[in-house]
């Protein structure tokens, strides 16, 4: 381990950055060097702005001078200085603008035609998305950064990128591969950047913990605590304590674990690091459960769920939160709470499945394969491989021809559906020359129903019975009772306050379909509306969507959706995401 460390001065905006989650912090703190690289080029004209910025006190003043600097650079069409100024604005303005600024930064960087600058901008964009738990967008930006940085010679940024890919592999559960990347970063930053060095130690500690090597993990975090004293850099202190607390849980030292995790939680909450805070709450729940403090444990598990609701941050190991809560409420026969957390668990599964389905092939195909190609570009192709390639190409050609025809049909049906107005109800046929009937029943006095809204029906059903049933049917639609997965034809008749035969006839006459088709139609219209208007539904799996609108099984939902709209629900969602710029 190192014996000497060179200190780097903390930039003026370091305090703001320190409030970010630690696994994200390293990317942003490392971006500082890029600013000074850009500043160093042709800065004589901009010395006044840079000096004003550096000597300004307070974020608002710094933002003012950085914006003047940016505006001057734009007037001069000096893209390098514009990039430098934009970085200063980005790290001094509010966190919610981070992704917007990263887009502006990338636009300016692309105009420089400089590979290293463009690569840095893509890397910054990835960091911004990662800090908001947008793992898919972050990975896309990292991969673009890799394209530009790999041959640029910008070793500093290349190792920042390695750390970012390491975090993605950690999130996906590829801990051995993450460790290999973190070790490279540790060696690179050992004598170059104390914060990056300590961060690499911390990340290695987390990775060994996930592999089940708790002694090695604890040894690393303890070593990190000693190193921070030697280096005089305490920014990672509570994260290393938190890592020890997690290890102590796995080593059966539950009381020690609780003490360390509770101390760390106070710091992380003040820093606004809700991603790591969710992990702390999970292990506080587990430790208290082991100590027989069930009520306290439940409080922490519910905090994990609240954190997911607020931040959408979740990991596969935190998924156990819902199993524990569901099991608890089943034991206590609290079926309302059991049902609530069951539905929440489906949403969690949907988000995890969505992330993993996208990230795993992407990181393997585009990053890992690219790394292999760099090392094995001289691989020879045999004649057998060529033959198989020709056969495979022919098969693929046929497959894509058939698939293309099907996709064209799906797109036509998609456009047809999107051209329809948003609506979740099935309206009765409209009739002209409406003649009004006042119902005389006790419950429906003063309720006006058009007699023309009651087409020719069986003579034995009195008009007041039909009118009353139609009012109830409208209430059934507006209150979304059709979302009940256990709904039977008899339940619908009871809701309409009539018998099954009358209910069937009235629905057939006024909704143009039998009761089963009617309920199915309402459910499909409901979920289509939700998919079109609320982006969180577009992250759900088919199973979660089926549960939301009332279908008893995923297969029934998918089959009904395809029968009505002539395309699978997955195609509709992917096309919708593409149109809305979410893909």
N, C-alpha and C positions, 0 to 999 in steps of 0.2 A: 504494500500500500504506500501511497506517496508520503514524502517527508516535507515537501515544500510546496507552497501554493502561491501563485501570483494573483493579487486582488485586482478586480476590475471595478471602476467607479460605477455606482448605481445611477442610472439616468434619472432625470427629474421626474419622470412619470412612473418610476418604479413602485411608488406607494399604491397607485391605482391598480397596477398589474398584480400586485401582491394579493389583491382581494379575489383574484380568479382561482378556480379549482387548480390544485397543484399539478395534476397530470397535464393540464392545459397551459399552466404558467410557463413552463420551460420554453414552449414554442414562442410565446409572446416576448419574453425577456430576451430570447436569443435574436429576435428581430431587430433589437436595438442596433446591432453592429451594421445592419444593412443601411440604417439611416445615416450613420457616419460615413459609410462608403459613398453614398450618393452626395452627401454634403461636400466631400473632398473634391468633387469634380466641378470645375468652373464655378467656384463659390464666391469669387471676388465681388461680383455684382450683388450678391445676396448677403454679404457679410452683415449689413445693418439688420436685416430681418432675423438672421441666425443669432446675433448677439442679443437682440431684443427678446427673442424667444428664450434663450438660455438664462437671461437674468430676470425674466418675469417671475413674479410670485403669484401663485394661485393658478388654478386650471383655466379660469375664464380669460385671464390675461394671456396665458400661453396660447390658448385657442385663437385669440384675436390676432396675435402676431403671426401665428402659423398660417392663418387664412390670408393675411396680407402677403406673406411669402408665396403661398400657392397662387394667388391672383396675379402677382408679378410674373411668376414662372409661366403662367398660361398666356399672359400678354406677350412674353418673349418666345413662346413656343418652346421653352426649355423643359423637355419632358423629364430629364433626370432630376432637376430641382423640384419639379411638380411632384414627382414620386416621393422625394425626401420630405417635402412639406406635408403631403397627404398622410404619410406615416405618423408624423408628429400630431396631426389633427386626430387621426384614428385612435391613437393611444391616450389622448387627453379628453376626448369627448365621451359621452355616456356609452355604456356597454351595449345598449340596445341598437346602436348605430353601427356596430362593428362589422356586420356582414355587408351593409350598404357601402361603407367606406372601402371595404375590400374589393367590391366590384368596381368602384371608381378608380382605385389604385391599379387594378389589373388593366383597365382601359388605357390609363396613362402609360403603364409599363409596356404594353403591346406596341405602342407607337415609338418606343425607343429602339425597337428591333434588336435589343441586347438580350441574349439568351439568359445570362445570369440575372438581370433585372426582372425579366419576365418570369423566370423560375422562382425568384424570391416572392413575386406578387402572387403567383399561384399557391405558393407555400403559405403565405399570409392568409389567403382566402381559405385554405384548408384549416388553418389554426382558428380562424373566426368561426367557421362552421362547427369545428370540434368543441369549441368553448360553449356552444349552445346545444351540445349533444346531437348534432345533425351529422351522424356518422357517415351516411351515404354520400352527402355532398362533400364532406371533408375528404373522404377517400378519393373521390373524383378529382378534387383539386390537387391532392398529393400526387396522384398518378400523372397529372399534367405537369406538375412541378418536376417530377422525375425525368420526364422527356426533355425538359430544357436544362436541368442542372447536371444530368449525368455526364455530359461532355463539356461542361462549362469550366471545370477546374475550381468551382466555388466550394471548397471542402467544408467550410463552416456551415453553409446552407445544406449541403449534402447530408451532414450528420444531424442537422435539425430534422430533415426529412426522414432519415432512418428512425429517429425517435418517434416521429408521428406514425410511421408504419408499424413500429413496435407497439405503440398504444392500440392501434387497430387490431393487431394480432392478439394482444392481451385481451381485448374486449371479446374477440371471437373464441378465445380459449386455446389458442396456439401458443402455449406458454413457453415451450422450449425454443420456438422460433423468436418469440419476443425477447427471451433472455439473451439469445445470440446478438440481437440488434442492440439491446441495452448495454451489453458488455463492450461492444464496439464504441458506443457513445461514451461510456465511462472512461475508456482508455484515451479517447480523443479529448475529452474535456478535463481530464485529470489535472493538467498544469495550465489549462487555458481559461476555464470558466468555473468558478467555485460553485455557483448555483446549479449549473448543468451537471457538474460532477456529483453533488449531493442528490440531485433529482434522479440521476441514474442509479445510485445506490438504493434509494427509496423504491424505485420501480423494480429493481432486481429483487428486493425484499418481498414486494407484493407478488411477484411472479412465482418465487419459490414457495410462498404460502399457498398459492392456488394449486401447486403441484403436490402439496402435502408434506413438503420438507420444512416443517415448522421451526426446527432447530437452526437450520441454515438461514431461514428468513429472519429469525430473531437475532441471530449473530450479525447479519448485515445491517439491520436497523440500529442495533446497539453500536456497531462500528460507525455508522453514520452520525450518531449522537456525539461520539468522541471526536470525529472529524470536524463537526460544526464548531466545537469548542476550539480546536486547533486553528481553524480557519477564521474564526470570529464571524461566522455567518450563521445566524439562528433562524433564518426564514423557514427552514424545513423542520424545526424542532417538534412542533405538535403533530406533524404528519408522521414522523418517525415514532413518536409516542403512540399514536393511533395504530401504526403497523404492529408495534409490540403488543398492544391491547388485543388485536385480532389473533395474533399468535398465541397469547396466553389463553384465549378461549379454547383453541384447538388442543392446547396442552393441559386442559382441565383446571387451569388456575382462574376460576370464574370471578372471584372477588377482585383479584388484581386486574383482570380484564375490564371489569366494570369501572374501577377507579380510573384507569388510564383512558378508557373510551369517553367517560363523562368529562374528564378534563379537556380532552381533544375536541369534544363536541362544542364546548363553549367558544373555543378559538375559531373553529370552522364556521360556526353559525355567524359570528361577528364578521368573518371574512366573506360570507355569502357563498361558501363552497357547498352547495346543496347536494351535489353528486356524491362527494365523499361523506357528507353528513348522513345521507340515506344508508350508506354502508355501515356507518357507526351505529345508527339506530337499529339496523338489522342484528348486529352482533350484541348490542346491549339487550335486545329482546331475547336472543338465544341464551346469553349468559344468565339473565334473570330467570328464564325458564328453567335452566339447569339448577339455579339456586331456589327453586320453588316459589319465586315471586311472580306468580302467574298474572296478576292484575297489572303489575308494572311492565311485564313483558308485552302484554296486549297493547298497552299505550304506545310502546316503541314500534311494534309491528304496524299499528295504524298510522304512525308517522311515516313509515316507509311508503305506505299506500298514498298518503297525502302528498308526499314528495313526488311520486310518480305522476299524480294528477296535475301538480303544478308545473313540473319541469319535463315530464315525459322521459326522465332518466330511469333506466332499468337495466339489470344484468341478469344472466341466467341464474346465478347463485341467489339473488334476491327474490327470485320467483317463489322460493320456499315459504316466503312470508304468507302467501295466500293459502297454501296447503295447511299451514298451522292455524290460521284464522278460521278457515272453513271447518277443519276438524274440531276446533274448540266450540264453534256454534252448533255443530251437529250434536256434540256431546251434551250441550246445554239446551237442545231442542229449540234454539232460536233460529227458526227457518227463514225469517225475513233477513237477518244478517247473513246467514249462510248463502242465501240466494244473491244478496248484494255482492259479497266477495267472490262468489262463483263467476258472476258477470264481469267483475273487475279482473279476475284471473284470465278470462278469455281475451279481454282487451290487451293485457300484458303479453299473453302468448302471441296475439296478432302482431303487436309491435316487434317482439323478438323475432318472430318468423319472418316478418317483412325485412328487418335489418339483416338477418343472417342469410336469407335467400339471396339478397343483393350483394352483400359484402364478401361472402366466402368465395364465390366464383370470380368476383372482380379482383380480389387481392391475389388469388392464386393465378388466374389467367394473365392478368396484366402486369402485376409487380413481380411475382416469383418467376414467371416464365421469362420476363424481360431480363431478370438477373441471370437466369440460366443461359439465355442467348448470348449475354455478354461474355460468358466464360466458355461457351461451347459453340462458337460460330462455325467451326470447321467440321461439324458433324457430317458424315457422308450418308447419302441416300442409296440404298440397295435397289436392285431391279424389282425385287419382291415388293418393296415399299411403294415403288412407282405403280406397279400393277394394282396393288390394293387401293392406291390413291385414285386410279382411274375408275375402278369399280365403285369405290366410295363416292366419288364425284357424280357418277351416273345415278346412283341411288339418291344422293342428296338433291340432284337436279329434279328428279321425279317428285321427291318429297316436297321441295319448295314450290314446284308448279301447282301441286294439289293444295298446299297450304296457302299459296298466294290467292287462288280462286276463292277459298273459304274466307280469307281475310278481307277480300274485296266485298264479299257479301256482308260480312260483319260490319264493315265500315258504312255501307249503305244503310243498314239497319240502325247503326249508332246515330247517324245524321238524322234519320227519320225520327228517332226517339228524342234527340236533342231539340228538334224543331217543335216538339209538342210543348205546351205550357206546363209549368210545374203545378201538379195537382195530386192530392192523395185520396180524393173521394170519387165515387162512381155516381154521377148525377142521374136523376130521373129524366126521361125524355121531356124536352120542352114542348109545350102545346100553346097554340094561339087561342084567343077569345076566352081567357080565364074567367071562370065564374066562381065566385067565392062562397064557401060553405062555412058556417060557424058551428064548430063542434059543441054539442050540448053535454058532453061527459064532464063529471065533476073536476077531474084533474086537468082538463084541457079547455076550460072556459076561457073565452077571449082569444084562443089560438086560432088564427085564420089559416086554412089550408085550401088551396085551389082545387076545385072539383075536377078541373081539366088535368091536374097532376095525378089523377087516378084513372088511367085508361081502363078499358073494358076488362073487368075482372069477374070472377065467379060470382053469380048473383047472390049466393047465400052469405057472402061476407058483407056486412053492413058498412056503409061509407064511413061512419064514425069510427069503426074498428080499424079500417084501412088508414084513415087519417092519423089516428093515434099511433098506429104501428109505424107510420112513416116518420112521425116526430121522433119516436124512439130510435128509429134506424139512423136518422141524421145525428142524434146524440151518440149513438154507437160509433159513427164515423169520426165525429169531432173529438171525442174523448179517447180515440185510438184503442178501443177495447179489442179490436181485431188482433192486437199484438200478443194477446194471451195464447201461448202455444198449446194450452190444453182446451181451447175453445171447441165445443161441439155444436152441431146443428140445434140440439135441444136447448143449449145455453143461449144461443142467439134468439130462439123463439121466446124463451123466458124473458130475455131483455126487452123484446118487442111487446111483451105482455099479451101474447096470443098463443095459439097452439101451433104445433109443428107444421101441420098441413097448411094453415093459413099463412104462416111465416114464409113457407116455400113459395106459395102462389104470389104473395105480395112482392117478394124479392124478384121473382121471375118477371112479373109484370113491370115493376118500377125500376129495376136495375138491369134487366135484360139478360140475366144469367141465373143459374141455380145458386143456392146458398154457399156451397163449397167453392164454386168458381168466384163468387162475390168476395168472400173473405180472402181467398188467395190473391185476387186482383188488388184489394186494398193493401195487403202486405207488400206486394211488389211495388206499387205506386209509392208507398211510404218510404221504402228503402231507397228507391231511385231518387226521390226528392232529397233525402238525407245525403246521399252520395254526391248530388249535384251542388248542395248548398253548404255542407259542413265537412271540412277537410279531414277531421279525425276519423270519420267513417271510411275514408278512402285508404286508411292504414289497416283496417280490420281484415281478418281472414274471412272466408266464406262461412265458417262455423260461427264466428262472432256476429256476422251480418244476419245469418239465419236466426240466431237467438234474439237479435234486436227487433226483428219484425214479426216474430212469432212462429216461424217454421220449426217443426219438431226435429228435423234432421238437415244436415248440410246437403245431402243428396237431393232431398225433396225441394229445397230452396234452389239449388243450381238447376235442377230439371225444370222447375216452374219458370224460373227466370229466362232460361233459354227458349222454352216453349212460347212464352209471351213476346219476348223481344228479339228472338231469333239470333241470339249471340250469348256466349257465356258471361257470367257476371265479371270474371277476371278481365275479359277483353274490354268490357264497358269501363271498368275502373281504370285500366291502364291507358285507354284512349282519353278518358276524362282528365287524368293526371297530365297527359301530354298536352292537351288543349289548354290546361290551366298553368302550364309551365312548372309542374311539380315533378316531372320525370327526369 
